[in-house]
Amino acid sequence: MAEREIRDVRFRPTTENDEADYRRKVKAALGFLERGYAVRASVFLRGRENTHPEKGEQLLQRFAAALGDAAVIATAPHREGTSDITVVMVVMPREN
C-alpha cells in the first residue's frame, strides 16, 4: 500500500478558548479525512505553556472525539522537543 499523504492542523493552547476557531479546524480535518488524507494534529507550546503539556494532550483528545467515527487514531498524543514542546497526534480515515 502506498504511503498516505498527511495534512496538518495546528493548534495553540488558546484555541481551546476560541470555540469558532476550534470548530473551523475540526471541519477542515473532517474534509481532509473525507478526501483520504491522514491528519497530523499538533499543539505548539512556548515559554510558560511548557509547564502544562497535559493541556495540549487534552485538547488533542477532545479533537479526536470531535472527529468521531470518521477517523482512527494512528499515533496517540505524544510530546516532541525539549525547549519548545509540541504535542502531536496522527489520525487516519476509517476504512469502510
Backbone as JSON, one array per atom type, in Angstrom:
{
  "sequence": "MAEREIRDVRFRPTTENDEADYRRKVKAALGFLERGYAVRASVFLRGRENTHPEKGEQLLQRFAAALGDAAVIATAPHREGTSDITVVMVVMPREN",
  "N": [[0.85, -1.19, 0.0], [0.54, 2.21, -0.81], [2.15, 5.03, 0.7], [0.28, 7.25, 2.72], [-0.75, 10.59, 2.09], [-0.13, 13.39, 4.2], [-1.91, 15.84, 6.01], [-1.71, 18.89, 7.82], [-3.01, 20.11, 10.91], [-2.95, 22.72, 13.0], [-2.77, 23.69, 16.36], [-2.96, 26.06, 19.06], [-2.51, 26.47, 22.58], [-4.44, 28.34, 23.34], [-6.48, 27.99, 21.56], [-8.4, 26.35, 22.56], [-10.08, 28.0, 24.0], [-11.27, 29.55, 22.08], [-13.96, 28.94, 20.53], [-15.07, 29.09, 17.92], [-12.82, 29.06, 16.23], [-11.77, 26.56, 16.9], [-13.87, 24.84, 16.03], [-13.72, 25.37, 13.28], [-11.24, 24.27, 12.64], [-11.7, 21.58, 13.22], [-13.65, 21.04, 11.29], [-12.13, 21.42, 8.96], [-10.3, 19.32, 9.23], [-12.04, 17.12, 9.08], [-12.83, 17.38, 6.43], [-10.36, 16.85, 5.13], [-10.01, 14.17, 5.91], [-12.21, 12.97, 4.66], [-11.41, 13.16, 2.03], [-9.44, 11.3, 2.02], [-6.93, 11.78, 3.14], [-4.38, 11.54, 5.67], [-4.32, 13.03, 8.92], [-2.33, 15.21, 10.71], [-2.35, 16.37, 13.8], [-1.35, 19.03, 15.83], [-0.22, 20.64, 18.82], [1.3, 23.54, 19.68], [3.5, 24.51, 22.13], [4.83, 27.17, 24.02], [7.3, 28.84, 26.04], [6.03, 29.56, 29.21], [3.88, 27.92, 28.8], [4.92, 25.42, 28.43], [5.01, 24.17, 30.87], [2.66, 22.89, 31.27], [2.01, 20.54, 29.53], [0.04, 18.64, 29.47], [-2.36, 19.9, 28.99], [-2.29, 20.35, 26.26], [-2.4, 17.72, 25.38], [-4.97, 17.05, 26.29], [-6.5, 18.75, 24.7], [-6.04, 17.62, 22.18], [-7.17, 15.11, 22.57], [-9.83, 15.84, 22.85], [-10.21, 16.84, 20.29], [-9.91, 14.46, 18.78], [-12.15, 13.09, 19.7], [-14.13, 14.74, 18.66], [-13.89, 14.22, 15.96], [-14.96, 11.76, 15.78], [-16.49, 8.9, 14.35], [-15.27, 9.15, 11.91], [-12.56, 8.92, 11.89], [-9.54, 7.16, 12.82], [-7.32, 6.81, 15.47], [-4.0, 6.93, 14.73], [-1.52, 7.5, 15.82], [-1.05, 8.04, 19.12], [-1.5, 10.96, 21.26], [1.58, 12.53, 21.84], [4.66, 13.89, 23.15], [6.98, 16.1, 21.6], [10.23, 17.42, 21.26], [12.25, 19.72, 23.3], [12.89, 22.36, 24.39], [10.88, 24.02, 23.22], [7.86, 22.65, 23.3], [5.98, 20.34, 21.41], [2.89, 18.87, 21.12], [1.76, 16.04, 19.61], [-0.46, 14.28, 17.39], [-1.6, 11.73, 15.23], [-4.16, 11.06, 12.94], [-6.05, 8.75, 11.03], [-8.1, 8.19, 8.11], [-11.1, 6.35, 8.57], [-11.39, 3.08, 7.44], [-13.82, 1.68, 5.35]],
  "CA": [[0.0, 0.0, 0.0], [1.3, 3.45, -0.89], [2.07, 5.86, 1.9], [-0.77, 8.25, 2.68], [-0.34, 11.99, 2.23], [-0.54, 13.92, 5.51], [-2.27, 17.26, 6.12], [-1.5, 19.4, 9.18], [-3.93, 21.0, 11.6], [-2.16, 23.22, 14.12], [-3.47, 24.36, 17.45], [-2.24, 26.69, 20.17], [-3.32, 26.21, 23.78], [-5.56, 29.28, 23.42], [-7.55, 27.57, 20.64], [-9.44, 25.73, 23.37], [-10.99, 29.05, 24.46], [-11.91, 30.16, 20.91], [-14.79, 27.85, 20.01], [-15.24, 29.21, 16.47], [-11.57, 28.61, 15.62], [-11.71, 25.12, 17.14], [-14.82, 24.19, 15.11], [-13.2, 25.52, 11.92], [-10.16, 23.3, 12.47], [-12.32, 20.25, 13.17], [-14.3, 20.94, 9.98], [-11.07, 21.25, 7.97], [-9.77, 17.96, 9.4], [-13.03, 16.2, 8.54], [-12.71, 17.48, 4.97], [-9.15, 16.12, 4.73], [-10.26, 12.74, 6.1], [-13.15, 12.54, 3.61], [-10.65, 13.04, 0.78], [-8.5, 10.2, 2.13], [-5.66, 12.18, 3.72], [-4.15, 11.41, 7.11], [-4.26, 14.36, 9.53], [-1.4, 15.35, 11.83], [-2.79, 17.48, 14.64], [-0.3, 19.38, 16.79], [-0.4, 21.8, 19.7], [2.62, 24.11, 19.91], [3.6, 25.14, 23.44], [6.02, 28.0, 24.17], [7.5, 29.51, 27.31], [5.35, 29.01, 30.38], [2.94, 26.88, 28.39], [5.61, 24.13, 28.52], [4.83, 23.54, 32.18], [1.38, 22.16, 31.26], [1.77, 19.85, 28.25], [-1.18, 17.82, 29.54], [-3.45, 20.66, 28.37], [-2.22, 20.05, 24.83], [-2.9, 16.36, 25.2], [-6.42, 17.09, 26.48], [-7.07, 19.39, 23.51], [-6.0, 16.65, 21.08], [-8.17, 14.07, 22.86], [-11.13, 16.46, 22.51], [-10.21, 16.89, 18.83], [-10.16, 13.1, 18.29], [-13.55, 12.78, 19.99], [-14.97, 15.51, 17.74], [-13.85, 13.57, 14.65], [-15.89, 10.63, 15.91], [-16.29, 7.68, 13.56], [-14.61, 9.45, 10.65], [-11.12, 8.75, 12.0], [-8.93, 6.22, 13.74], [-6.06, 7.38, 15.95], [-2.85, 6.13, 14.31], [-0.48, 7.79, 16.8], [-1.64, 8.72, 20.29], [-0.8, 12.21, 21.58], [2.88, 12.4, 22.48], [5.43, 15.14, 23.18], [8.2, 16.19, 20.8], [11.02, 18.62, 21.55], [12.66, 19.95, 24.68], [12.68, 23.74, 24.83], [9.51, 24.31, 22.79], [7.23, 21.33, 23.21], [4.85, 20.16, 20.52], [2.13, 17.66, 21.39], [1.38, 15.62, 18.26], [-1.29, 13.1, 17.23], [-1.93, 11.46, 13.83], [-5.39, 10.29, 12.74], [-6.23, 8.23, 9.67], [-9.51, 7.97, 7.79], [-11.59, 5.0, 8.89], [-11.66, 2.29, 6.25], [-15.17, 1.09, 5.4]],
  "C": [[0.89, 1.24, 0.0], [1.12, 4.27, 0.38], [1.05, 6.97, 1.69], [-0.19, 9.65, 2.82], [-0.92, 12.55, 3.53], [-0.82, 15.42, 5.4], [-2.13, 17.67, 7.58], [-2.65, 20.27, 9.64], [-3.2, 21.43, 12.86], [-3.01, 23.98, 15.11], [-2.47, 25.1, 18.32], [-3.1, 26.41, 21.4], [-4.53, 27.14, 23.9], [-6.71, 28.92, 22.49], [-8.71, 26.96, 21.42], [-10.48, 26.75, 23.82], [-11.75, 29.71, 23.3], [-12.7, 29.08, 20.17], [-14.95, 27.89, 18.49], [-13.99, 28.71, 15.74], [-11.44, 27.09, 15.75], [-12.63, 24.38, 16.16], [-14.34, 24.25, 13.67], [-12.1, 24.49, 11.65], [-10.68, 21.87, 12.43], [-12.97, 20.03, 11.8], [-13.26, 20.73, 8.87], [-10.51, 19.83, 8.03], [-10.75, 16.93, 8.84], [-13.01, 16.21, 7.01], [-11.49, 16.73, 4.45], [-9.38, 14.61, 4.82], [-11.2, 12.2, 5.03], [-12.45, 12.35, 2.28], [-9.55, 12.0, 0.87], [-7.14, 10.56, 2.69], [-5.59, 11.78, 5.19], [-4.01, 12.82, 7.66], [-3.3, 14.31, 10.72], [-1.83, 16.59, 12.61], [-1.69, 17.76, 15.67], [-0.68, 20.62, 17.58], [1.0, 22.3, 20.04], [2.63, 24.89, 21.22], [4.9, 25.93, 23.53], [6.08, 28.57, 25.59], [6.83, 28.82, 28.46], [4.33, 27.93, 30.03], [3.56, 25.49, 28.49], [5.4, 23.43, 29.85], [3.53, 22.73, 32.25], [1.13, 21.46, 29.93], [0.52, 18.98, 28.28], [-2.39, 18.57, 28.97], [-3.47, 20.46, 26.86], [-2.74, 18.66, 24.52], [-4.42, 16.3, 25.34], [-7.1, 17.71, 25.26], [-7.1, 18.41, 22.34], [-6.97, 15.5, 21.32], [-9.58, 14.58, 22.53], [-11.3, 16.51, 20.99], [-10.54, 15.51, 18.25], [-11.61, 12.7, 18.54], [-14.49, 13.51, 19.04], [-14.97, 14.9, 16.34], [-14.72, 12.33, 14.62], [-15.51, 9.43, 15.07], [-15.57, 7.92, 12.24], [-13.12, 9.11, 10.68], [-10.75, 7.68, 13.01], [-7.61, 6.84, 14.18], [-4.93, 6.43, 15.57], [-1.7, 6.29, 15.29], [-1.12, 8.58, 17.93], [-0.87, 10.01, 20.57], [0.5, 11.94, 22.33], [3.64, 13.71, 22.34], [6.67, 15.03, 22.31], [8.91, 17.47, 21.18], [11.32, 18.78, 23.02], [12.39, 21.37, 25.13], [11.29, 24.25, 24.45], [8.85, 22.96, 22.52], [6.07, 21.38, 22.22], [4.19, 18.84, 20.89], [1.49, 17.26, 20.07], [0.52, 14.36, 18.31], [-1.6, 12.96, 15.74], [-3.21, 10.63, 13.78], [-5.5, 9.91, 11.26], [-7.72, 8.1, 9.38], [-9.9, 6.52, 8.09], [-11.91, 4.3, 7.57], [-13.02, 1.63, 6.38], [-15.13, -0.36, 5.02]]
}
